Amino acid sequence: MPALRLRRRNGPPSGGPLSLCRLQCPPNGGAGQVGIDLAITDNLMLNGAVNYADVDTRISTSDGQSLGEAKVDPLTIGGGVTLRF
């Protein structure tokens, strides 16, 4: 089965097997973030953060035909060092 590529377009759809359909992808989910800042000395600080998003969507055509679900759950982890001089 060929991969289905979705992209946002302006204007009427054209080309491909879904050329007469508009795709509907209403998203639902949530997001959260946790972080910390630590002052090691007066001139040295460390920080870190974790971000998570729960994004699920059902993909269907404008006539109601279900094409499946898309689940995107990114987790990002970041950190930093601050040196004041």
C-alpha positions in Angstrom: 0.0 0.0 0.0 1.5 3.4 -1.0 2.1 5.9 1.8 -0.5 8.6 2.2 1.0 12.1 2.4 -1.1 14.8 3.9 -0.4 18.5 3.4 -2.5 21.6 3.9 -3.6 23.2 0.7 -5.6 26.2 -0.4 -8.1 25.6 -3.2 -9.7 22.5 -4.6 -7.8 19.2 -4.3 -6.3 17.8 -7.5 -4.7 14.5 -8.6 -4.4 11.1 -7.0 -7.0 8.6 -5.8 -8.4 11.1 -3.3 -8.7 13.9 -5.8 -12.5 14.4 -5.3 -12.3 14.3 -1.5 -11.3 16.7 1.1 -9.5 15.3 4.1 -10.7 16.1 7.6 -8.2 15.7 10.5 -9.6 17.2 13.8 -6.9 17.0 16.4 -7.4 16.2 20.1 -5.0 15.6 23.0 -3.0 17.5 25.6 0.5 18.7 26.4 2.7 19.1 29.5 6.0 20.5 30.5 8.3 20.0 33.5 11.5 22.0 34.1 14.1 22.9 36.7 16.6 25.7 37.1 19.6 25.2 39.5 22.0 27.9 40.6 25.2 26.0 41.3 27.2 29.1 42.2 26.6 32.8 41.7 28.0 32.5 38.2 27.0 29.0 37.1 23.5 27.8 36.5 22.0 24.6 35.0 18.6 24.0 33.7 16.6 21.2 32.2 13.1 20.6 30.8 11.0 17.8 29.4 8.0 18.4 27.1 5.4 15.9 26.0 2.4 16.3 23.7 -0.3 13.7 23.1 -1.9 14.4 19.7 -4.4 11.9 18.2 -6.6 12.5 15.2 -9.0 10.5 13.1 -8.5 11.0 9.4 -11.6 10.9 7.2 -12.8 12.2 3.9 -15.5 14.9 3.6 -18.1 12.2 2.8 -17.3 10.4 6.1 -15.1 7.5 4.8 -12.6 6.7 7.6 -8.9 6.5 6.5 -7.6 5.6 9.9 -5.9 7.3 12.8 -2.7 9.4 13.2 -1.0 9.3 16.6 1.9 11.8 17.2 3.4 11.8 20.7 6.6 13.9 20.6 8.8 13.9 23.7 11.5 16.5 23.9 14.3 16.7 26.5 16.5 19.8 26.7 19.1 21.3 29.0 21.4 24.2 29.3 24.3 25.8 31.1 24.4 29.5 32.0 27.7 31.1 32.8 27.6 34.7 34.0 30.8 36.7 33.8 
